[in-house]
Amino acid sequence: MHKVIIWYGELTSVRSLLRRGLLFLSPGMAWLMVFLVIPGLALVAVSFTTRGAYGELVWTFSLENYSRLAGFGMFGWTSDYLLIIGRSILVASVTCAVAVLLSYPLCFFIAARPLRTRYLWLTMLVIPFWTNMVIRSYAWFLILAPELPLAKFAAMLGIVAPGSPLYPSAFAVYLGMVSLYLPFVALPLFASVEKLDWTLVEAAQDLYASRTMIFFHAILPQTLPGLSVGVILTFVPAMGMFVVPDLLGGAKYMLVGNLVQQQFSSSRDWSFGAAISMGLMALTMCSLYFYRKKSNGGQVL
């Protein structure tokens, strides 16, 4: 006999509830299977193939692409690819750190505004999402042009030659990355700041805690959920970003995303490009694992 239960006033069974739940979940599961799982599995298979003489895929499976990614090629070992991976980690980490440092005062400033103007400030924060990422990157060409004050001030300090723009450079890449991903950190962080329990802050002040101790013991634990979401939303896409480094950094500042794009477009080495993509995914997952482990006090949820 099937167990009969009452669900919101309806007489039903566990099997009927499971069937109904699967029916509601099936469109989302089908979407994930078609556009995420199956392409991911295909990418895994392609990463073990080899490149033919004319760029075609040869279905001869080997670990040559991963060995090449580690730096072992026909001319011996080289650190070029490892340097690109390390530079990508550095750019993603610095982008996250600077975005977090800018987001905290920005979120507290918006949260302190009157209710009638608070959402106007939030709208101003969201406005960059209305513009295409490529257009925003090209806008930095105008801001960093030699005729504008920023480049003139850098020339006065001797950072660049007079009449030279501030791009392509690492500074331009970091500037473009931070401006691109700042809303991804600020918006979820604002949701936590807006719900902050100020009685804990007042209790810390009553106990003569310094401003640093108040932040780390009364504010940071309360804003950690929003901060975690913001860091994940920033670090993961920043690791694979190729538009901003390609436009603002030029060929002098290649990241993993640029390397993958190069393999799939100009070099037509899809096998090696797939291996780089799998390495990038593994590196991102490991970084998120250690971040969650540290943010949860050594326990991974």
Legacy VTK file of the C-alpha trace (Angstrom):
# vtk DataFile Version 3.0
C-alpha trace
ASCII
DATASET POLYDATA
POINTS 301 float
0.000 0.000 0.000
1.170 3.499 -0.800
1.487 5.987 1.987
-1.225 8.640 1.737
-0.405 12.177 2.878
-2.179 15.527 2.866
-0.348 18.244 0.925
-1.885 21.715 1.253
-5.347 20.236 1.744
-4.944 17.760 -1.128
-5.014 13.996 -0.562
-2.006 12.569 -2.394
0.893 10.109 -2.093
4.675 10.291 -1.967
4.956 8.829 -5.484
2.547 11.455 -6.827
4.550 14.260 -5.173
7.798 12.912 -6.623
6.235 12.663 -10.083
4.931 16.214 -9.809
8.290 17.503 -8.569
10.157 15.837 -11.442
7.662 17.329 -13.872
8.421 20.856 -12.586
12.187 20.222 -12.497
12.456 18.592 -15.929
12.615 21.839 -18.016
15.459 23.223 -15.902
17.271 19.883 -15.836
16.914 19.550 -19.620
18.291 23.071 -20.079
21.311 22.289 -17.900
21.905 18.971 -19.663
21.771 20.447 -23.179
23.697 23.677 -22.569
26.040 22.764 -19.671
26.551 19.059 -18.996
26.735 17.751 -22.572
29.055 20.568 -23.837
31.194 20.087 -20.723
31.539 16.356 -21.370
32.324 17.054 -25.028
35.024 19.505 -23.928
36.552 16.825 -21.705
36.662 14.385 -24.622
38.144 16.956 -27.026
40.882 17.865 -24.523
42.348 14.359 -24.888
42.403 14.392 -28.708
45.205 15.650 -30.944
45.382 18.295 -33.662
45.691 17.222 -37.270
47.888 18.777 -39.917
45.108 21.126 -41.065
43.625 21.897 -37.653
41.124 19.050 -37.626
40.488 16.871 -34.579
42.204 13.474 -34.591
40.435 11.112 -32.213
43.615 9.611 -30.871
43.466 10.040 -27.106
46.562 11.061 -25.158
47.745 13.341 -22.348
49.849 15.439 -24.718
47.702 18.587 -24.343
47.860 18.520 -20.540
51.604 17.838 -20.662
51.958 20.824 -22.981
49.883 22.954 -20.597
52.281 22.001 -17.788
55.134 23.347 -19.938
56.546 20.168 -21.477
56.864 20.574 -25.246
58.996 19.233 -28.071
61.771 21.705 -27.216
61.848 20.934 -23.502
60.188 22.582 -20.534
59.014 26.197 -20.589
57.203 28.278 -17.993
55.208 30.413 -20.448
51.836 28.796 -19.864
52.334 28.606 -16.109
53.179 32.312 -16.065
49.936 33.055 -17.922
47.982 30.978 -15.395
49.722 32.698 -12.488
49.044 36.111 -14.023
45.358 35.201 -14.410
45.130 34.223 -10.737
46.855 37.471 -9.765
44.526 39.629 -11.879
41.406 37.866 -10.581
42.597 38.121 -6.972
43.553 41.802 -7.218
40.265 42.570 -8.984
38.329 40.879 -6.162
40.353 42.593 -3.432
40.056 46.090 -4.893
36.350 45.607 -5.670
35.730 44.512 -2.062
37.691 47.465 -0.635
35.675 49.881 -2.768
32.336 48.135 -2.200
32.282 48.355 1.599
32.339 52.185 1.877
30.084 52.431 -1.188
27.478 50.087 0.328
27.525 51.860 3.698
27.166 55.203 1.922
24.128 54.000 -0.045
22.587 52.310 3.021
22.876 55.610 4.940
20.911 57.521 2.295
17.221 58.309 2.890
14.830 55.693 1.561
13.528 57.991 -1.188
17.020 58.404 -2.714
18.602 55.071 -1.772
17.282 53.226 -4.792
18.355 56.067 -7.041
21.936 55.439 -5.924
21.463 51.699 -6.531
20.183 52.468 -10.014
23.325 54.485 -10.694
25.327 51.453 -9.594
23.407 49.180 -11.976
23.547 51.570 -14.962
26.862 50.099 -16.267
25.018 46.799 -16.843
22.919 48.594 -19.462
25.982 49.039 -21.672
27.819 46.292 -23.503
31.093 45.182 -21.934
33.043 45.868 -25.128
31.716 49.430 -25.337
32.670 50.036 -21.699
36.166 48.771 -22.422
36.481 51.071 -25.427
35.337 53.982 -23.241
38.551 53.609 -21.246
40.464 54.422 -24.448
39.020 57.926 -24.232
39.568 58.284 -20.480
43.194 57.098 -20.701
43.984 59.080 -23.865
47.075 61.345 -23.789
44.952 64.487 -24.153
43.037 63.921 -20.918
44.197 64.858 -17.374
44.896 61.305 -16.173
47.554 60.647 -18.803
48.967 64.170 -18.429
49.290 63.681 -14.678
51.062 60.328 -15.213
53.433 62.006 -17.690
54.155 64.754 -15.167
55.121 62.081 -12.613
57.335 60.385 -15.185
55.279 57.207 -15.339
54.735 57.467 -19.106
56.331 59.543 -21.828
54.649 62.879 -22.618
51.930 62.445 -25.236
51.567 58.709 -24.546
48.308 57.048 -23.473
47.992 54.885 -20.368
47.141 51.839 -22.474
48.055 49.128 -23.254
49.314 48.462 -19.749
48.663 46.402 -16.642
47.215 49.504 -14.976
44.602 49.819 -17.727
43.719 46.125 -17.395
43.193 46.378 -13.628
41.220 49.591 -14.049
38.935 48.012 -16.629
38.490 44.804 -14.626
37.624 46.586 -11.372
35.154 48.918 -13.073
33.551 45.940 -14.791
33.133 43.731 -11.716
32.539 46.327 -8.976
28.707 46.034 -9.228
28.968 42.233 -8.923
30.482 42.700 -5.456
28.578 45.786 -4.346
25.035 44.575 -5.071
25.064 41.349 -2.982
27.139 43.082 -0.309
24.570 45.874 -0.085
21.862 43.316 0.625
23.818 42.246 3.725
24.753 45.771 4.791
21.120 46.892 4.569
20.096 44.162 7.053
22.973 44.846 9.453
22.136 44.501 13.156
23.547 47.726 14.562
22.981 46.615 18.168
26.027 44.348 17.814
28.071 47.311 16.611
26.858 49.400 19.552
27.717 46.567 21.955
31.249 46.422 20.547
31.567 50.190 20.973
30.361 49.908 24.579
33.145 47.378 25.177
35.705 49.945 23.917
36.558 47.981 20.784
38.625 49.769 18.172
37.244 50.464 14.710
39.239 47.573 13.302
37.896 45.160 15.913
34.347 46.447 15.374
34.636 45.727 11.685
36.127 42.233 12.022
33.976 41.091 14.948
30.641 42.874 14.470
30.333 43.887 10.810
32.290 41.331 8.760
30.503 38.212 10.140
27.125 39.763 9.343
28.117 40.773 5.806
29.982 37.545 5.023
27.080 35.919 3.075
26.849 38.858 0.662
30.632 39.123 0.483
30.948 35.418 -0.400
28.442 35.754 -3.230
30.192 38.867 -4.536
33.639 37.256 -4.479
32.377 34.179 -6.326
30.535 36.277 -8.928
33.742 38.263 -9.484
36.545 35.732 -9.218
35.047 33.055 -11.487
34.433 35.245 -14.583
37.587 37.297 -13.936
39.680 34.153 -14.266
38.396 33.562 -17.798
38.064 37.179 -18.954
39.645 37.925 -22.340
37.905 41.044 -23.697
39.312 43.576 -21.215
42.922 42.240 -21.250
42.812 41.986 -25.042
41.639 45.579 -25.535
43.367 47.384 -22.661
46.419 45.173 -22.263
47.139 44.259 -25.855
49.475 41.383 -26.608
51.654 42.417 -23.651
49.205 41.163 -21.013
47.795 37.785 -22.013
45.592 35.856 -19.573
44.148 32.348 -19.708
40.980 33.609 -21.392
43.036 35.193 -24.175
45.019 31.983 -24.570
41.831 29.898 -24.922
40.358 32.380 -27.407
43.578 32.277 -29.416
43.561 28.481 -29.649
39.945 28.305 -30.831
40.212 31.177 -33.344
43.587 31.928 -34.903
45.591 28.805 -34.020
42.704 26.358 -34.654
44.111 24.055 -31.991
40.812 23.015 -30.418
42.379 20.122 -28.514
44.825 22.317 -26.650
42.169 25.006 -26.170
39.872 22.432 -24.569
42.692 21.271 -22.285
43.343 24.877 -21.203
39.620 25.316 -20.542
39.537 22.197 -18.383
42.607 23.389 -16.497
40.936 26.766 -15.952
37.773 25.078 -14.654
39.776 22.865 -12.282
41.791 25.843 -11.052
38.616 27.881 -10.455
36.924 25.041 -8.569
39.998 24.546 -6.353
40.137 28.267 -5.599
36.445 28.321 -4.676
36.912 25.205 -2.524
39.683 26.769 -0.457
37.812 30.075 -0.227
34.663 28.383 1.093
36.751 26.261 3.451
38.432 29.321 4.904
35.246 31.413 5.097
33.411 28.587 6.918
36.061 28.072 9.558
37.649 25.033 7.983
34.408 23.247 7.089
33.162 23.152 3.514
29.426 23.321 3.017
LINES 1 302
301 0 1 2 3 4 5 6 7 8 9 10 11 12 13 14 15 16 17 18 19 20 21 22 23 24 25 26 27 28 29 30 31 32 33 34 35 36 37 38 39 40 41 42 43 44 45 46 47 48 49 50 51 52 53 54 55 56 57 58 59 60 61 62 63 64 65 66 67 68 69 70 71 72 73 74 75 76 77 78 79 80 81 82 83 84 85 86 87 88 89 90 91 92 93 94 95 96 97 98 99 100 101 102 103 104 105 106 107 108 109 110 111 112 113 114 115 116 117 118 119 120 121 122 123 124 125 126 127 128 129 130 131 132 133 134 135 136 137 138 139 140 141 142 143 144 145 146 147 148 149 150 151 152 153 154 155 156 157 158 159 160 161 162 163 164 165 166 167 168 169 170 171 172 173 174 175 176 177 178 179 180 181 182 183 184 185 186 187 188 189 190 191 192 193 194 195 196 197 198 199 200 201 202 203 204 205 206 207 208 209 210 211 212 213 214 215 216 217 218 219 220 221 222 223 224 225 226 227 228 229 230 231 232 233 234 235 236 237 238 239 240 241 242 243 244 245 246 247 248 249 250 251 252 253 254 255 256 257 258 259 260 261 262 263 264 265 266 267 268 269 270 271 272 273 274 275 276 277 278 279 280 281 282 283 284 285 286 287 288 289 290 291 292 293 294 295 296 297 298 299 300
